[in-house]
Amino acid sequence: MCVAFHWARVYGLSVNSVRILNAYGPRLRTTGANGAVFGVFPRQKLADRPFTVVGDGRQSRGFLFATDVADAFWHAVTTERTGCIWNLGAGSPRSVNRLVELLGGDVEYVPKRRGKPDFT
């Protein structure tokens, strides 16, 4: 449980939780072990480098644009409901392999990272 929910109970606060999954948009991370594919893949494409796919690429993600994330936060703040947890996603997941297919290019598969889900 989120610490915010604990303090909500202690102090009678109205709290909601929003979990952002696979968002993309301006200023997206393009480096690092946890850089999002929407940031890393275009950088690799422009550099004429192979796409680095973690695992077998069959894992899928429901990508969501930054403005949709902002809208979700607005709704979480303005709703009369409290004590809710919302996982944000597009509702139409796509595999990482499909993104590579759309972008076109060589692929370099690297070992799957421990604890990473196959589907979000």
Residue pairs with C-beta under 8 A, 6 or more apart in sequence:
2 15
2 17
2 85
4 13
4 15
4 17
5 15
5 17
5 83
7 13
7 15
8 14
8 15
8 82
8 83
14 82
15 82
15 83
16 76
16 77
16 79
16 81
16 82
16 83
16 84
16 85
16 86
17 84
17 85
17 86
18 72
18 73
18 76
18 85
18 86
18 88
19 85
19 86
19 87
19 88
20 64
20 69
20 88
21 61
21 62
21 64
21 87
21 88
21 89
21 120
22 36
22 38
22 61
22 62
22 63
22 64
22 89
22 90
22 120
23 36
23 63
23 64
23 65
23 66
23 68
23 69
23 88
24 36
24 38
24 39
24 63
24 64
24 65
24 66
25 65
25 66
25 67
25 69
26 66
28 36
28 38
28 39
29 35
29 36
29 39
29 40
30 39
30 40
30 42
30 43
31 40
31 43
33 113
37 61
37 96
37 99
38 63
40 52
41 51
41 99
41 100
41 103
42 103
44 50
44 51
44 52
44 105
45 51
45 103
45 105
50 105
50 106
50 107
50 108
51 100
51 103
51 105
51 106
51 107
51 108
52 108
52 110
53 96
53 97
53 100
53 107
53 108
53 109
53 110
54 96
54 109
54 110
54 111
54 112
54 113
54 116
55 96
55 109
55 110
55 111
55 112
55 113
55 116
55 118
56 97
56 109
56 112
57 95
57 96
57 97
57 100
57 107
57 109
58 95
58 96
58 97
58 118
59 95
59 96
59 116
59 117
59 118
59 119
60 93
60 94
60 95
60 96
60 118
60 119
60 120
61 89
61 93
61 94
61 96
61 119
61 120
62 89
62 90
62 91
62 92
62 93
62 94
62 120
63 89
63 90
63 94
64 88
64 89
64 90
68 88
68 90
69 88
72 86
72 88
76 84
76 86
89 120
93 119
93 120
100 107
